[in-house]
Amino acid sequence: MTIDIYSLVFSKLSGDSDVSLFACSDSKDLEDFLRNDAKTRQQEKISTTYLVHSGTDLVGFFSFVYGMYHI
């Protein structure tokens, strides 16, 4: 699959986001995180996940994890 990087659309994961068709041939752990944990982690303010679409296809995602600093 060839993806035009200029056509990518980024959106924040929401309760309405359908991630059920996301597939990653490199890591089933990534699929599991997106399908089962990402929304919960976002609600708990542990991380924020963004979805990457090319047309109607979900082609990727990334998450920012909040860190804590102890002084």
ZADRENFI-217463 format. One line per 10 residues: their letters; for each residue y negated, z, x negated of N, C-alpha, C. Coordinates in Angstrom, 1 decimal. Layout:
! ZADRENFI-217463
a> Y:Z:X:Y:Z:X:Y:Z:X ~ ...
! end
This chain:
! ZADRENFI-217463
mtidiyslvf> 1.2:0.0:-0.9:0.0:0.0:0.0:-1.2:0.0:-0.9 ~ -2.1:-0.9:-0.7:-3.4:-1.0:-1.4:-4.4:-0.4:-0.5 ~ -5.2:0.5:-1.1:-6.3:1.2:-0.4:-7.6:0.9:-1.0 ~ -8.5:0.4:-0.2:-9.9:0.2:-0.6:-10.6:1.5:-0.7 ~ -11.0:2.0:-1.8:-11.6:3.3:-1.9:-12.9:3.4:-1.2 ~ -13.6:2.3:-0.9:-14.9:2.4:-0.2:-14.7:2.5:1.3 ~ -13.4:2.4:1.8:-13.1:2.5:3.2:-12.6:3.9:3.5 ~ -12.5:4.8:2.5:-11.9:6.1:2.8:-12.9:7.0:3.6 ~ -12.3:7.7:4.5:-13.1:8.6:5.4:-12.6:10.0:5.1 ~ -13.5:11.0:4.9:-13.2:12.4:4.6:-13.6:13.2:5.8
sklsgdsdvs> -12.7:14.1:6.2:-13.0:15.0:7.4:-12.4:16.3:7.1 ~ -13.1:17.4:7.6:-12.5:18.7:7.5:-11.4:18.9:8.4 ~ -10.3:19.6:8.0:-9.2:19.9:8.8:-9.7:20.7:10.0 ~ -9.2:20.4:11.2:-9.6:21.2:12.4:-8.3:21.4:13.2 ~ -8.5:22.2:14.2:-7.3:22.5:15.1:-6.8:21.3:15.8 ~ -7.6:20.3:15.9:-7.2:19.0:16.6:-6.6:18.0:15.6 ~ -6.7:18.3:14.3:-6.2:17.3:13.3:-4.6:17.2:13.4 ~ -4.2:15.9:13.5:-2.8:15.6:13.5:-2.3:15.3:12.1 ~ -1.6:16.2:11.5:-1.1:15.9:10.1:0.4:15.7:10.1 ~ 1.0:15.5:11.3:2.5:15.5:11.4:3.1:14.2:10.7
lfacsdskdl> 2.3:13.2:10.5:2.8:12.0:9.9:2.6:11.9:8.4 ~ 1.9:12.9:7.8:1.6:12.8:6.4:2.9:12.9:5.6 ~ 3.1:12.0:4.6:4.2:12.0:3.8:3.8:11.9:2.3 ~ 4.5:12.7:1.5:4.2:12.6:0.0:5.5:12.5:-0.7 ~ 5.8:11.4:-1.3:7.1:11.1:-2.0:7.2:12.0:-3.2 ~ 6.1:12.5:-3.8:6.2:13.3:-5.0:6.4:14.8:-4.7 ~ 6.1:15.3:-3.6:6.2:16.7:-3.4:6.3:17.1:-1.9 ~ 7.5:17.6:-1.5:7.7:18.1:-0.2:6.9:19.4:0.0 ~ 6.6:20.1:-1.0:5.8:21.3:-0.9:4.4:21.0:-0.4 ~ 3.8:19.8:-0.8:2.5:19.4:-0.3:2.6:19.1:1.2
edflrndakt> 3.6:18.5:1.6:3.8:18.2:3.0:3.9:19.5:3.8 ~ 4.7:20.4:3.3:4.9:21.7:3.9:3.6:22.5:4.0 ~ 2.8:22.5:3.0:1.5:23.2:3.0:0.6:22.6:4.1 ~ 0.4:21.3:4.1:-0.5:20.7:5.0:0.0:20.9:6.5 ~ 1.3:20.8:6.7:1.8:20.9:8.1:1.9:22.4:8.6 ~ 2.2:23.3:7.7:2.5:24.6:8.1:1.5:25.7:7.7 ~ 0.7:25.5:6.6:-0.1:26.6:6.1:-1.6:26.3:6.0 ~ -2.0:25.1:5.9:-3.4:24.8:5.7:-4.3:25.3:6.8 ~ -3.9:25.1:8.0:-4.8:25.6:9.1:-4.9:27.1:9.1 ~ -3.8:27.8:8.9:-3.8:29.2:8.8:-4.7:29.7:7.7
rqqekistty> -4.5:29.1:6.5:-5.3:29.5:5.3:-6.8:29.3:5.6 ~ -7.1:28.3:6.3:-8.5:28.0:6.6:-9.1:29.0:7.6 ~ -8.3:29.4:8.6:-8.7:30.4:9.6:-8.9:31.7:8.9 ~ -8.1:32.0:7.9:-8.2:33.3:7.2:-9.2:33.3:6.1 ~ -9.9:32.1:6.0:-11.0:31.9:4.9:-10.4:32.1:3.5 ~ -9.2:31.6:3.3:-8.6:31.6:2.0:-8.9:30.2:1.3 ~ -8.9:29.2:2.1:-9.2:27.9:1.6:-9.8:27.0:2.7 ~ -10.3:25.8:2.3:-10.8:24.8:3.2:-10.1:23.5:2.8 ~ -9.6:22.8:3.8:-8.8:21.6:3.5:-9.6:20.4:4.1 ~ -9.6:19.3:3.4:-10.2:18.1:3.8:-9.2:17.0:3.8
lvhsgtdlvg> -9.2:16.2:4.9:-8.3:15.1:5.0:-8.9:13.8:4.6 ~ -8.1:12.9:4.1:-8.6:11.6:3.6:-7.8:10.5:4.4 ~ -8.6:9.7:5.1:-8.0:8.6:6.0:-8.5:7.3:5.4 ~ -7.6:6.3:5.5:-7.9:4.9:5.3:-7.5:4.2:6.6 ~ -8.5:3.9:7.4:-8.3:3.4:8.7:-7.7:4.5:9.5 ~ -6.6:4.3:10.2:-6.0:5.4:11.0:-4.9:6.1:10.2 ~ -4.7:5.7:9.0:-3.6:6.4:8.1:-4.2:7.6:7.4 ~ -3.5:8.7:7.5:-3.8:9.8:6.6:-3.1:9.6:5.3 ~ -4.0:9.4:4.3:-3.5:9.0:2.9:-3.5:10.1:1.9 ~ -4.2:11.2:2.2:-4.3:12.3:1.3:-5.0:13.5:1.9
ffsfvygmyh> -5.1:14.5:1.1:-5.9:15.7:1.4:-6.2:16.5:0.2 ~ -7.1:17.4:0.2:-7.4:18.3:-0.8:-7.9:19.6:-0.2 ~ -7.7:20.7:-1.0:-8.1:22.0:-0.5:-8.9:22.7:-1.6 ~ -10.0:23.3:-1.2:-10.7:24.2:-2.0:-10.3:25.6:-1.7 ~ -9.9:26.3:-2.8:-9.5:27.7:-2.6:-10.6:28.7:-3.0 ~ -10.9:29.6:-2.2:-11.9:30.6:-2.5:-11.3:31.6:-3.5 ~ -12.1:32.0:-4.5:-11.7:32.9:-5.5:-12.5:34.2:-5.3 ~ -11.9:35.2:-6.0:-12.6:36.5:-6.0:-12.8:36.9:-7.4 ~ -14.0:37.5:-7.6:-14.3:38.0:-9.0:-14.4:39.5:-8.9 ~ -13.8:40.2:-9.8:-13.9:41.7:-9.9:-14.7:42.0:-11.1
i> -15.7:42.8:-10.9:-16.6:43.2:-12.1:-16.3:44.6:-12.4
! end
